[in-house]
Amino acid sequence: MVDRNQICKACDGAGLLMDDEEWKYTCSVCGGSGMMTLGKNTEPNGQMDVDEMNRILE
């Protein structure tokens, strides 16, 4: 059974986030895994590229 405390709160374990225009992209908090581990750094590895609408480009 999955421990509810380890599921990413940002994407609710899905690994994907959706913006207001329903574009889906990889969760930047958990890196797309849907799971968080204690002591894991939640900051992005580097600068993220965005388009004119401020959407993250992968």
DRENMIKOL-135788 format. One line per field, with one value per atom (N, C-alpha, C): residue in one letter; residue number from 1; x, y, z; atom name. Coordinates in pm, 1 decimal, padded with zeros to 6 digits. Layout:
! residues N
aa = (A;...);
i = (NUM;...);
px = (X;...);
py = (Y;...);
pz = (Z;...);
at = (CA;...);
END
This chain:
! residues 58
aa = (M;M;M;V;V;V;D;D;D;R;R;R;N;N;N;Q;Q;Q;I;I;I;C;C;C;K;K;K;A;A;A;C;C;C;D;D;D;G;G;G;A;A;A;G;G;G;L;L;L;L;L;L;M;M;M;D;D;D;D;D;D;E;E;E;E;E;E;W;W;W;K;K;K;Y;Y;Y;T;T;T;C;C;C;S;S;S;V;V;V;C;C;C;G;G;G;G;G;G;S;S;S;G;G;G;M;M;M;M;M;M;T;T;T;L;L;L;G;G;G;K;K;K;N;N;N;T;T;T;E;E;E;P;P;P;N;N;N;G;G;G;Q;Q;Q;M;M;M;D;D;D;V;V;V;D;D;D;E;E;E;M;M;M;N;N;N;R;R;R;I;I;I;L;L;L;E;E;E);
i = (1;1;1;2;2;2;3;3;3;4;4;4;5;5;5;6;6;6;7;7;7;8;8;8;9;9;9;10;10;10;11;11;11;12;12;12;13;13;13;14;14;14;15;15;15;16;16;16;17;17;17;18;18;18;19;19;19;20;20;20;21;21;21;22;22;22;23;23;23;24;24;24;25;25;25;26;26;26;27;27;27;28;28;28;29;29;29;30;30;30;31;31;31;32;32;32;33;33;33;34;34;34;35;35;35;36;36;36;37;37;37;38;38;38;39;39;39;40;40;40;41;41;41;42;42;42;43;43;43;44;44;44;45;45;45;46;46;46;47;47;47;48;48;48;49;49;49;50;50;50;51;51;51;52;52;52;53;53;53;54;54;54;55;55;55;56;56;56;57;57;57;58;58;58);
px = (00084.5;00000.0;00088.7;00049.1;00125.0;00099.8;00208.3;00196.9;00153.8;00039.5;-00017.4;00077.2;00166.8;00261.0;00372.5;00390.5;00496.8;00446.9;00317.0;00261.8;00282.4;00325.3;00349.0;00219.1;00223.6;00104.5;00071.3;00170.3;00148.1;00067.2;00098.4;00030.9;-00060.0;-00068.1;-00150.2;-00114.6;00014.1;00062.8;00054.8;00000.4;-00014.6;00115.5;00202.4;00326.2;00309.9;00186.1;00158.6;00082.2;00109.0;00034.4;-00039.4;-00147.1;-00223.5;-00245.9;-00224.5;-00246.5;-00392.0;-00424.7;-00562.7;-00613.5;-00523.2;-00563.4;-00561.7;-00549.3;-00549.5;-00430.7;-00318.4;-00192.8;-00135.3;-00092.2;-00033.2;00118.2;00186.5;00331.9;00382.0;00506.2;00566.7;00571.8;00537.3;00538.9;00682.2;00700.4;00833.8;00873.8;00780.7;00812.3;00869.1;00801.4;00847.0;00924.4;00930.4;01002.2;00925.7;00795.5;00712.5;00692.9;00756.0;00742.4;00614.5;00559.6;00439.6;00465.6;00590.6;00627.4;00734.0;00723.8;00823.6;00891.9;01021.1;01094.1;01145.7;01156.8;01206.3;01347.7;01373.5;01505.9;01534.7;01440.8;01462.0;01446.9;01537.5;01532.5;01419.7;01325.6;01212.6;01236.7;01352.7;01386.7;01423.0;01388.1;01427.1;01579.1;01628.2;01772.3;01837.2;01765.5;01821.1;01711.4;01747.0;01648.8;01553.6;01423.4;01323.4;01292.2;01278.0;01239.5;01087.7;01036.8;00892.9;00862.0;00737.1;00695.4;00629.3;00568.1;00506.8;00392.2;00326.6;00214.0;00260.4;00391.3;00452.7;00433.2;00424.0;00414.4;00554.8;00578.9;00710.5;00734.1;00849.3;00888.0;00980.6;00952.6;01037.4;01133.8);
py = (-00118.5;00000.0;00124.4;00224.7;00348.9;00436.3;00487.9;00579.2;00715.5;00763.9;00891.4;01008.1;00995.1;01102.6;01115.0;01013.6;01017.1;01059.1;01074.1;01116.4;01266.5;01306.4;01447.9;01526.4;01632.4;01714.5;01805.0;01837.6;01927.9;01860.4;01734.3;01665.1;01552.7;01533.8;01430.2;01290.8;01269.3;01138.1;01106.8;01196.8;01171.5;01192.5;01279.1;01309.1;01416.7;01463.9;01567.6;01682.4;01801.7;01920.2;01973.5;02048.5;02104.0;02252.1;02334.8;02478.1;02512.5;02640.5;02683.5;02661.1;02638.9;02608.8;02458.9;02379.8;02234.5;02173.6;02245.5;02189.4;02107.8;01985.8;01901.0;01900.5;01902.0;01898.8;01825.6;01780.8;01705.5;01789.3;01729.3;01798.1;01840.6;01968.0;02019.5;01995.4;01954.7;01928.6;01788.4;01687.5;01549.0;01496.7;01574.5;01532.6;01432.3;01418.8;01328.3;01191.5;01165.5;01033.4;01019.8;01131.0;01127.3;01098.8;01068.8;01034.8;01130.8;01162.6;01246.3;01163.8;01181.8;01115.4;01219.7;01182.0;01275.2;01318.6;01445.7;01499.6;01529.4;01500.9;01528.2;01677.1;01732.2;01872.7;01895.4;01984.3;02009.1;02124.0;02185.3;02294.0;02237.4;02306.1;02259.1;02256.7;02166.7;02150.8;02271.4;02340.8;02455.1;02551.8;02647.8;02745.8;02680.9;02706.9;02649.3;02746.4;02692.0;02773.1;02782.1;02902.3;02923.7;02997.2;02982.3;03054.2;03186.5;03254.2;03385.2;03378.2;03262.9;03244.0;03192.2;03190.4;03146.3;02997.1;02916.6;02771.6;02714.0;02611.9;02548.5;02470.2;02492.0;02419.1;02305.5;02187.2;02071.1;02041.0);
pz = (00000.0;00000.0;00000.0;-00072.2;-00084.2;00037.5;00094.2;00207.3;00156.2;00203.4;00158.2;00184.0;00281.5;00313.6;00210.4;00126.7;00026.0;-00111.5;-00128.6;-00257.7;-00274.3;-00392.9;-00422.9;-00407.7;-00328.4;-00302.9;-00422.2;-00502.2;-00615.2;-00726.1;-00758.4;-00868.4;-00819.3;-00688.9;-00626.4;-00677.1;-00702.0;-00741.3;-00889.3;-00969.7;-01113.0;-01190.6;-01142.0;-01213.4;-01318.2;-01338.5;-01436.9;-01372.3;-01420.4;-01379.9;-01501.8;-01479.2;-01590.2;-01563.9;-01665.9;-01649.5;-01680.2;-01676.6;-01696.5;-01839.0;-01934.0;-02071.3;-02098.7;-01993.0;-01995.5;-02069.3;-02071.6;-02120.3;-02006.6;-02034.4;-01931.6;-01947.1;-01832.3;-01833.6;-01710.6;-01715.7;-01606.8;-01480.2;-01368.8;-01240.2;-01207.9;-01181.5;-01152.1;-01007.2;-00921.7;-00780.9;-00763.2;-00817.9;-00800.3;-00921.5;-01027.7;-01148.5;-01232.2;-01207.0;-01285.7;-01223.9;-01110.6;-01047.9;-00966.5;-00918.5;-00836.5;-00690.3;-00657.3;-00519.2;-00467.0;-00340.2;-00273.4;-00166.1;-00150.3;-00043.7;00052.9;00178.8;00278.6;00245.1;00259.0;00233.3;00087.7;-00002.6;-00144.6;-00170.0;-00247.2;-00283.5;-00384.2;-00353.5;-00442.2;-00539.3;-00532.2;-00623.5;-00759.8;-00868.1;-01002.2;-01017.0;-01102.1;-01121.4;-01186.8;-01268.9;-01339.3;-01376.3;-01457.2;-01501.4;-01601.2;-01584.8;-01673.9;-01786.4;-01908.0;-02023.3;-02029.0;-02053.6;-02065.0;-02194.6;-02242.4;-02362.9;-02324.1;-02421.1;-02396.5;-02296.4;-02287.2;-02194.9;-02058.5;-02036.6;-01912.5;-01886.8;-01995.9;-01983.8;-01989.7;-01911.4;-01907.2;-02036.3;-02099.1;-02219.5;-02179.1;-02230.2;-02197.1;-02307.9);
at = (N;CA;C;N;CA;C;N;CA;C;N;CA;C;N;CA;C;N;CA;C;N;CA;C;N;CA;C;N;CA;C;N;CA;C;N;CA;C;N;CA;C;N;CA;C;N;CA;C;N;CA;C;N;CA;C;N;CA;C;N;CA;C;N;CA;C;N;CA;C;N;CA;C;N;CA;C;N;CA;C;N;CA;C;N;CA;C;N;CA;C;N;CA;C;N;CA;C;N;CA;C;N;CA;C;N;CA;C;N;CA;C;N;CA;C;N;CA;C;N;CA;C;N;CA;C;N;CA;C;N;CA;C;N;CA;C;N;CA;C;N;CA;C;N;CA;C;N;CA;C;N;CA;C;N;CA;C;N;CA;C;N;CA;C;N;CA;C;N;CA;C;N;CA;C;N;CA;C;N;CA;C;N;CA;C;N;CA;C;N;CA;C;N;CA;C;N;CA;C;N;CA;C);
END
